[in-house]
Amino acid sequence: MTTTSGANAPNNDRALASLSAVIGYGGMQATIVSALALVLSAYSLYESSFKTAEIEIYVPPVIQYARDGGGDTEVFVVPITVTNSGARTGTVLSMELNVEDLKTHTSKRFYSAYLGEHQTDSDAANRSFAPLSIPGRGTFSDTVRFYPIGNPFPKIATDAGDFKFTLSLVTAAPARPDFVDKLFDAKVAPVAFERTLPWVSDQQLDQRRITISMPEKGWTAMPAAPNAGTVPEGTAQ
């Protein structure tokens, strides 16, 4: 009697080897996919729950210059937006504004004293600046009035000209920092910008308590677009 098991043994071995290779390749693919899914899941968890506070500051193209205390105290009125792109709450303890006269290269430091617009009535109530708690993915927007740190004299803005501002935030460190806080703690970078004081009037600033707009150099408000069907002035019909 003739048997074929011996003759087919090499073929069977090759088939088993091929099958093992296919299974092994499929297992490797599954391992890679599982690892990627795990990494993405961990990243999503970090972004949604563990990411440390990331505070950023935004300032508009126009700020205001004013005076208080009968004209003795300079005030810079700055609308500010603070955002937190992290998942954890960030706390802003105070704000500091360094002002440099680009013509004389003298500088003066100011601090965040009050919130809200400059009051034309000297007897009006003021809202004192208090530490700001910015929740994760949260935003704070308000106008901050900066007053001089220490002696208000000499004044920094005695004449029209260009000024450089550097705005810094003083933030609170976690009372009990964990591993994530220590590893990914991000300092808030100061924001530098330049604005132009077009004119100065002691009488207007001291007695009438007006504010003078300080726009960004070269900045102009965009004109409103004409309504459909209207012809702009000076255009031939």
C-alpha positions as CSV (number, residue, x, y, z in Angstrom):
1,M,0.0,0.0,0.0
2,T,1.2,3.4,-0.9
3,T,1.0,6.4,1.5
4,T,1.4,10.2,0.6
5,S,1.9,11.6,4.1
6,G,5.6,11.7,3.8
7,A,5.5,13.4,0.4
8,N,3.1,16.1,1.6
9,A,5.0,16.9,4.8
10,P,7.1,19.8,3.4
11,N,4.0,21.3,1.9
12,N,2.2,21.1,5.2
13,D,5.1,22.7,7.0
14,R,5.1,25.6,4.5
15,A,1.4,26.1,4.8
16,L,1.6,26.2,8.6
17,A,4.5,28.7,8.4
18,S,2.5,30.9,6.0
19,L,-0.5,30.7,8.3
20,S,1.6,31.6,11.3
21,A,3.1,34.5,9.4
22,V,-0.4,35.8,8.5
23,I,-1.6,35.5,12.0
24,G,1.5,37.1,13.4
25,Y,1.1,40.0,11.0
26,G,-2.5,40.5,11.9
27,G,-1.6,40.4,15.6
28,M,1.0,43.1,15.0
29,Q,-1.5,45.3,13.2
30,A,-4.0,44.8,16.1
31,T,-1.3,45.7,18.6
32,I,-0.4,48.9,16.7
33,V,-4.0,50.0,16.4
34,S,-4.6,49.3,20.1
35,A,-1.5,51.3,21.1
36,L,-2.6,54.2,18.9
37,A,-6.1,54.1,20.4
38,L,-4.6,54.1,23.9
39,V,-2.4,57.1,23.1
40,L,-5.3,59.0,21.6
41,S,-7.4,58.2,24.6
42,A,-4.7,59.3,27.0
43,Y,-4.2,62.6,25.1
44,S,-7.9,63.3,25.1
45,L,-8.1,62.6,28.8
46,Y,-5.2,65.0,29.4
47,E,-6.7,67.7,27.2
48,S,-10.1,67.5,28.9
49,S,-9.2,67.0,32.5
50,F,-5.5,67.3,33.4
51,K,-4.0,70.0,31.1
52,T,-2.6,72.8,33.2
53,A,-4.0,76.3,32.8
54,E,-2.7,78.1,29.7
55,I,-3.4,81.8,30.1
56,E,-3.2,84.3,27.2
57,I,-3.8,88.0,27.0
58,Y,-5.4,90.1,24.3
59,V,-5.4,93.9,23.9
60,P,-7.4,95.9,21.4
61,P,-5.9,98.4,19.0
62,V,-7.0,101.4,21.0
63,I,-6.5,102.2,24.7
64,Q,-7.2,105.3,26.8
65,Y,-5.1,107.8,28.7
66,A,-6.6,109.7,31.6
67,R,-5.8,111.4,34.9
68,D,-7.2,111.1,38.4
69,G,-6.6,112.9,41.8
70,G,-7.1,116.4,40.4
71,G,-4.7,115.7,37.5
72,D,-1.8,114.4,39.7
73,T,-2.3,110.7,38.9
74,E,-1.9,109.2,35.5
75,V,-4.3,106.4,34.5
76,F,-4.1,104.0,31.5
77,V,-7.5,102.5,30.6
78,V,-7.0,99.2,28.9
79,P,-9.7,96.8,27.7
80,I,-8.3,93.3,28.2
81,T,-9.4,89.7,27.4
82,V,-7.8,86.8,29.3
83,T,-8.4,83.3,28.0
84,N,-7.5,79.9,29.5
85,S,-7.1,77.2,26.9
86,G,-6.2,74.6,29.6
87,A,-8.5,72.2,31.4
88,R,-7.6,73.4,34.9
89,T,-8.5,76.7,36.5
90,G,-6.0,79.5,36.4
91,T,-5.9,82.4,38.8
92,V,-4.6,85.9,37.9
93,L,-3.6,87.7,41.1
94,S,-2.8,91.1,39.5
95,M,-1.6,92.8,36.4
96,E,1.4,95.1,35.9
97,L,1.9,97.5,33.0
98,N,5.3,99.0,32.2
99,V,5.1,102.1,30.1
100,E,8.1,103.5,28.2
101,D,8.3,106.8,26.4
102,L,10.0,106.0,23.2
103,K,11.2,109.6,22.8
104,T,12.8,110.1,26.2
105,H,13.3,106.3,26.9
106,T,12.0,106.8,30.5
107,S,9.7,104.2,31.9
108,K,7.1,103.9,34.7
109,R,5.3,101.0,36.2
110,F,1.6,100.8,36.8
111,Y,-0.7,98.2,38.5
112,S,-4.2,97.0,38.0
113,A,-6.2,99.1,40.5
114,Y,-9.8,99.2,39.2
115,L,-12.2,97.6,36.7
116,G,-14.4,99.6,34.4
117,E,-14.2,102.7,32.3
118,H,-12.7,105.9,33.7
119,Q,-15.3,107.9,35.5
120,T,-15.9,111.5,34.6
121,D,-17.5,112.0,38.1
122,S,-14.7,111.9,40.7
123,D,-17.2,110.9,43.3
124,A,-18.4,107.8,41.4
125,A,-17.9,104.4,43.1
126,N,-15.0,102.3,41.8
127,R,-14.8,98.5,41.4
128,S,-11.5,97.4,42.9
129,F,-9.5,94.8,40.9
130,A,-9.7,91.4,42.6
131,P,-7.9,88.1,41.7
132,L,-9.5,86.5,38.7
133,S,-10.4,82.8,38.6
134,I,-10.4,81.7,34.9
135,P,-11.9,78.2,34.6
136,G,-10.7,75.7,32.0
137,R,-11.7,76.8,28.5
138,G,-13.0,80.1,30.1
139,T,-12.6,83.7,29.2
140,F,-12.6,87.0,31.1
141,S,-13.2,90.4,29.4
142,D,-13.3,93.8,31.1
143,T,-11.6,97.2,31.1
144,V,-8.7,97.5,33.6
145,R,-7.6,100.9,34.9
146,F,-3.9,101.0,35.7
147,Y,-2.5,103.4,38.4
148,P,1.2,104.3,39.1
149,I,3.1,102.0,41.5
150,G,4.5,104.3,44.2
151,N,5.1,108.0,43.6
152,P,2.9,109.4,40.7
153,F,5.5,112.0,39.9
154,P,7.1,112.6,37.5
155,K,4.4,111.9,34.9
156,I,5.4,109.6,32.0
157,A,3.0,111.2,29.4
158,T,3.7,114.9,29.5
159,D,3.6,115.4,25.7
160,A,2.3,113.7,22.6
161,G,4.3,110.8,21.3
162,D,4.7,107.0,20.9
163,F,4.8,104.7,24.0
164,K,5.7,101.1,24.4
165,F,3.6,99.0,26.8
166,T,4.5,95.7,28.4
167,L,1.6,93.9,30.1
168,S,2.4,91.1,32.6
169,L,0.2,88.9,34.6
170,V,1.0,87.7,38.1
171,T,-0.6,84.2,38.4
172,A,-1.1,81.9,41.4
173,A,1.0,78.7,41.7
174,P,-0.9,75.5,42.8
175,A,-0.8,75.1,46.6
176,R,-0.1,71.4,46.2
177,P,1.4,70.9,42.7
178,D,1.1,67.4,41.3
179,F,3.3,65.7,38.6
180,V,1.4,67.3,35.8
181,D,1.8,70.8,37.3
182,K,5.5,70.3,37.7
183,L,6.0,68.8,34.2
184,F,3.8,71.1,32.1
185,D,3.8,74.4,34.1
186,A,3.6,77.2,31.6
187,K,4.5,80.8,32.5
188,V,2.3,83.5,31.0
189,A,4.4,85.5,28.5
190,P,4.2,89.3,28.8
191,V,2.5,91.1,25.9
192,A,4.3,94.1,24.4
193,F,2.5,96.7,22.2
194,E,3.0,100.3,21.1
195,R,0.4,103.1,21.1
196,T,0.4,106.7,20.1
197,L,-0.8,109.6,22.3
198,P,-1.9,112.2,19.7
199,W,-2.2,115.2,22.1
200,V,-2.2,116.3,25.7
201,S,-4.3,118.9,27.4
202,D,-3.8,119.4,31.1
203,Q,-7.0,121.4,31.4
204,Q,-9.1,118.8,29.7
205,L,-7.5,115.9,31.6
206,D,-7.4,117.5,35.0
207,Q,-10.6,119.5,35.2
208,R,-13.0,117.7,32.9
209,R,-11.5,114.2,33.5
210,I,-11.7,113.3,29.8
211,T,-9.9,110.3,28.3
212,I,-7.6,110.5,25.2
213,S,-7.6,107.6,22.8
214,M,-4.2,106.0,22.1
215,P,-4.5,104.0,18.9
216,E,-2.0,101.6,17.5
217,K,0.3,103.4,15.0
218,G,-1.2,103.4,11.6
219,W,-4.5,102.0,12.8
220,T,-7.8,103.3,11.4
221,A,-11.3,102.1,12.0
222,M,-12.8,100.2,9.1
223,P,-15.5,102.2,7.4
224,A,-19.0,100.7,7.3
225,A,-19.8,98.9,4.0
226,P,-22.4,100.7,1.9
227,N,-25.9,99.1,1.8
228,A,-26.8,97.2,-1.3
229,G,-28.3,99.4,-4.0
230,T,-26.8,102.7,-2.7
231,V,-24.3,104.7,-4.5
232,P,-21.3,106.1,-2.5
233,E,-20.9,109.8,-2.4
234,G,-18.7,111.2,-5.2
235,T,-19.6,108.4,-7.5
236,A,-21.2,109.2,-10.9
237,Q,-24.5,107.5,-11.6
